[in-house]
Amino acid sequence: MDKNLPDKRIAVAPPRDKIFGWITGHALSLRKSRLDFMYQSFLTYGDFLEMFLGKTRTLLVNDPAGLKYVLFENAKNYPKNTPGYKRVAEVIGQGVFTDVGDDWKKGRRAIQPIFNPSKFDHYYDLISEESNKTISKMLLEKDDEFNLSYWSTRYALHVIGRSLLNESLEDSFDIISQKLSKLIDLTEKKMMNIIPWMTPSKKRDVKEFQDALLVLDTEIQKIIEREKAKPRASRGNFIHALLESPENFSEEKILSQVKTMIFAGHETSANVITWGFYYLMKFPEWQDKIFEELKSCGFQIKSEEQVENFKYVNLFLQEVLRMRPPVWSFGRLAINDDVIHGSKVKAGDLISISPYLMHHHPDYWENPEEFNPHRFEKPPVPMTFIPYGAGQRVCMGERLANLEIAMIFLKTVEKFQLKFTEEDYEMPMNPQVSLRTEKTLMGKMIRR
């Protein structure tokens, strides 16, 4: 029960879909634009909402006390095995991102050592090397107009490849980035599809999904086989940890775990980097702040600790994560009856949690739609800033991600001034499994 939740109130239900709402609930409105509908409902009806996908009841919890209860105090009643995660599992398999219970614990035990603090001097070195390589390649470009979405994805995939697999994944870049992106698009369509029967369009999507998944799985299996063939003396990366784990993982489980780490490690980071480039161009004064701080230390970056101590790049990064959290929404499934605030929760109900909504809550963030990194000069209210989730399922790669993202911002601003290719440029959001830009981000990169 929610004895630690003094705020007793009943969840408010926004109006259901017009005409068909008695059947669809809020599904049509959510299908049209999930984020917009959730955000407008939150602003209009409050931060504790009741919605329906057909007959399935969802409680949207968007206050610190409610989040603390679901993610910490009674987390055992709210595991991760929601329909949404099951859809994601169709792409990446049953790995540490989608597993629950003992399977998740086994996977986490095997994976946790790769994020041991003792490894971060090594990770710093390879991130520094990859960021320098990326900037060097950009400096060789003859045109000053750059596809920043491409460079963000390329860099993020190289970092996760080097960190976990000891290879850049350069030869696999096109297949992984293109097929994974296609699979995410098709998964989003499936999650929002409320028609129960097979239509010609759905048949085409199923065929396209299966074809893309086969290509992706085949490519990643090649990477695994290459690692298997290496002599024991050269082993020591993520794949070898899985292969040699006492858990005796199956081939299918190893494939799923590798796909999971590639997905989680590059898709989300690439999106944050792309959004960061967008905000650097939109607010060029932050380029100046970051550049001047770099200049004050002679453009020398020698350690992770130094990166963490750069004031302006870290204020900027936190505000990018607040405005555009990589995983903008996630869910939990109630397995037993419960009470949240003043509303009864039945086993089988879904709990929806949105870092995006929490990060834009006007009760906790002054002028939440305003981009203002200075707001992070004082710590936020606990549970109001959760870009990597919270609780026992918080992202294990948070430290690695923050380091790689901050580093590429520093290196880019050192060598380039970034500008939009057109005036008054606005980038819409594309809220899928992760929060993408609606279109490719192009920018002018003027060499300093």
N, C-alpha and C positions, 0 to 999 in steps of 0.2 A: 504494500500500500504506500501511498505518497505522504507519509507522516512528516517528511522533511520539506514538503511543499506547502507553505502557509497560504499561498495565493490560491484560494478556492474559487474556481470559475468553471463554467461549462464551455466546451468548444463551440465556436460559432460556425454555422454552415453557410457559405455563400450561396446565392441562387443557383439552382441546377441548370443544365443546358436547356435552352428553349425547345419546346415541342417534345423532344425525346428524353427529357431529363429524368422522367420516371423509370426509364430503362437504362440510360447511359450514365446517370448521375452527373459528374463534371467531366466525363471523359472527352467529349467533343471540344469543350473549352480548353482543356489541357492539351489535347492533340493539336489544336490550332497554334498554341504558343504556351508551352508549359511554364517557362519562367515568367513571362508577362502576366499570365493569369494568376500564378501564385503570388507574384509581387503586388499586383493590384488588389487581390483579395486580402493580403496581409495589411496593406495600407488602409483599406476600407473597413475591414472587419476585425482586425487585431492579430496578435501573434499566436493565437491558439485556435486552429481551424479544423473543421471536419469536412472531408471531401469523400466522394465515392467514385470509384472506377467500376461502373456497372453496379454490382452488389457489394464489391469489396470496399470496406471502410478504411479510410486513411486519416490519421490525425497528424496535422502539420504542427510541430512543436518548434517555437522560435523565440524562446526566452531562456536566459542563463540557468534558472532553477530547473526548468523542464529538461533542458539538455543535460544538465548534470545528473539528473535522476535517471534518464534513459541510458546515458553513455557510461556512467560510473556507478551510481548507487544501486541500481537494479539491472545492471547490464546483462546479467545472466538470463533475464526474461526477454531480452531483445537482441537475439542473434541476427546475423547478417543474411540469412538465407531467404531473401525476398524474391519475388518474381523478376525484379530488375536485375539483381545479381545473377540469377539463373540465366537470363538472356546474355549478360556479359560473359558468363562461363561458356556459352556456346562458341565464343570467339577465342578466349584465352584458356579455356579448360578449367579444371578444378585445381587451382593453385592457391597461394597464400592470400590472394586478394578476394577469392570467392569461397574458399573452404570455410567450414564452421566446425566447432567441437574439436574432437581429438585429431581429425585430419589437419585442421588449421594449426593446432599446437605442434604437431610433428613437423609441419612445413616451416613454421616460424623458428623452431629449434634449429633446424638445418640451415636456415637462411640468416638468422640473427648474427652469427660470427662475421659475416662479410661487412656488417655495419659497426663492428667493434671499434671504439675510439682509437685503438692502437693502429688502425689501418689508415687513419686520415692524413698522416704525413705523406703516405704513398698516393692517396687520392688527390691531395692538393697538387702534388707534382704532375700527375697525369692531366688534371684539369687545367693547370697552368700551360702545359704543353699543348693540349687540344685547343685552348682558347687562342694561344699564339699562332697555331697552325691555321685556325679559321680566319683570324684577322689577316695573316699573311696572304692567304688565298684571295680574300676580299680586296686587298691592296693591289693584287695583280689584275683585277678586273679593269677593263678599259673604260667601261661606261660608269657614270657616277650614280646610275639608278639600279637599285638592288631589290631582289625578291627576298624580303626579310623573313617571310614565312619559311622559305626554303632553307636559308642559312640557320635559322633557329632550330629547325628539325634536324638538319644535318649535324650540327654541333651537339645537340642533346643525344642523338643516337650514337655518335662517336664516344661521348663521355660514358654512357651506360655500357657500351660495348667494351671500352677499355677498363672500366671499373670492375665489371663482373666477369668478362670473358677473355680479357687480355688481347682483344683485337678490336679494331675500329668499326667493324661491320660495314666498311666502305663498299665492298663488293655486293653486299646484301641491301644497301641503302634503298634503292628504288623499289625492290620487292617488298621490304618490310614497311616502308613509309606509305607506299601506295595501297598495298593490300590491306594493311591494318586500318588505314583511313576509310577505305571502302567498306570494310566489315563493320566499323563503328557506325557509319552512315546507315547501313542496312539494319543494324541492331536497333538503332534509334527508331527506324520505321516500324520494326516489329513491336517495340515497346509501346508505341502509340497506336497500333492497329487494333481496332475493337470489332472488326468484322470476323466472326468465328469460322466462316467457310472459306475455302480456297478459291481465289479469283485468278484470272489470267495474270494480273499484275503481281499477285503474291507468288505465283508459280515462277515467274521470271526472277523475282527477288530471291527466292529460295535457290534457284539454279546459280544465280550470280554469287550468292553467299557461299554455296558449297564450292564453287570453282575458286573463289578468292581464298577461302580457308585452306583448300588443298595446296595451293601454291605457297601460302605463308607457312603452313606446317612443314612442307617439304624443304623449304629453305632453312628453317630453324633446325630441322632434324639434321641437315647437312652440317650445320655449325656444331651440333652435339657430337656427331660422328667424328668430326675433325679433332675435337677435344679428347674423345676416347682414344684416338690413335696416338696421341702425344705420349712420350715416355714419362714415367712416373716422376722423374727428376724435375720436369718442367710443369708439373701440375700445381694446382693451388688456387684455382679460380672457382667461381660459383658453380659451374657445371660439375667440376670434380668433387666439390663438397656434396652435391646431390648424389653423384655416382657412388661415392664412398661412405655415404651416411649409414649408420646402423639401422636406420628406419627401412632400409631396403626398398626404396621407391621403385615403382614400376616404370617402364619406358614411357608410358602415357603420362604418368605423374611428372616425370622429369621434363617432358615436353611442355606440359602445362605450366610448370614453375618457371621455365625459361621464358616462355611467351609472356607470362605475367610480369616478370621483372623488366622485360623489354618494353611492354606496354606501359606499365606504371612508371618506368624510369625515363622514358623519352617522350611519350605523348603529353603528359602533364607538364613536364619541364619546358618542352618546346612551346606549348601554348602560353605559359607565363612569360617566357622570353619574348615571344612575338608581341604580347600585350605590353611588355616593358618597352620595347622599341617604339610602339605606338605612343605611349605616354611620354617617352623622351622627346619625340617629335612634337607632340601636342604642347608640352611644357618645357621648352628649350632652356629655361632658366635652371632646370635640374641637371641638364648636361653641363652647364657652367659650374654649378656647385660641385658636381662629382669631379670634373676636370681640375678645378682649382685645388681640391683636396689631394688629388693624385699628384699634381704639380708640386705641392708643398713637401712631398716626400721623394721628390726626384723621379717620379714615375716608377719607383721600385716597389714591387710586391713580392714578398719573400715567404709568406706563411699564411695558413688559414686564419691564425689569430689576427694578423694584420688586416686581412679582408674583413673580419668581423668588427674591427675597430674603426673602419672607415664609416664615419657618421652618415654622410649623405646618401651613399649607395644603399645602405641598409634601411634608412628611413624610406627611400624611394621604393625598394623592393617590398617592404611590408605594405606600403600603400597600394602597390600593384596587386599584391595577394589579397588585400582587402577588397579592392574594387572588382577584381576578376579572379576569384578563387578557382584553382584548376578543376577541382571536383565541386561543382556548384550545388549539387543535391545528392543525398544518399538516403537509404532507408534501413529500417529495422523491422523485424516481424515479431509480434507478441506471441509467445508460446503458451502463456497462462493468463487468465483474467487478472486485471490490475486496475489501478486508478491513477490517472495523471491529472493533477490539479483537481478539478471537480468532476471530471468525466470518467465514466467507466470504460475500461479497455477490455475487449474480449479477445480470447485466444484466436489468432488468425487475422486480427487487425494489423494494418501497416502503420508504422510511424515514419513520417517524412521529416528529414532534417536538411535544411538548406544553409550552408555557409554563406551563400550569396545574400539571402534575406537577413541572416544574422548580422552580416557585415554592413548592411544598409538599414539597420534598425535605428530610427531617429531618437529613441530613448537612450541609446548608448553611444551614438556617433553624431556629433554636431555636423549639420549640413552633409549628410551621408553621400549625396551624389556629387559632392565637390572633391576633386583630386587634391589632397592636401597631406603630403608626407609628414609635415611637421606635427600632425596629430599624434604620431607615435613617439614624440619626445617624452610623453608620459605613458605608462603602461595602460593597456585597455582593461576594461572590466573583465574578470575571468569568465571564460566561456563565450565571450562575444567576438573573439578572433580565432577562428578554427580553420585556417586554409588547408591544413593537412588532416582534418578530422580531430577526434579526441577519444580518450578512453583506451582500452586495451587494443583496439583496432586502428590506432593512430598510425599514419604512414611511417614505416621504418626508415625510409630514405629522406626524411625531412632535412637532416643536416647536410647530406650530400647534395640534395637539390638546391638548397640555399647557397651553398658554396659555388656550384657550377653556374647558377644564374647571376649571382653578384659578380663573379669573375668575368663573364662575357660582357656585362654592362661596363665594367671598369675598362677592359681592353678595347672595347668599341669606342667609348668616349675619348680614350687617350688618342686614338688615331683618326677619328672621324667626327665631323659635325653632321648630325642627322636632321633631315628636313623632309616634310611631306612633298609629294610630287604635284600636289594641287592644293589650292587654298581652301580653308574651311573644311578640311577633310574630317569625316566622322566614320568610325568603324563600328558597325553593328555587331552584336553578339550572336553566336550560333551555339545555343546551349544544348549540347548533345551529352554523351557520357561524360565528357570533359567540356570546359567552356572555351570554345574556339572562337576565332574571328570569323565573321560571315564570309569574308573573301580574302584573297591573297593580299598581304600587306606589302606595298611597294614604298620605297623611300629613297631619297637622294642621300648619298654618302659622300660628303665633301672632305677630302683629305686635309688634315691639319698641316 
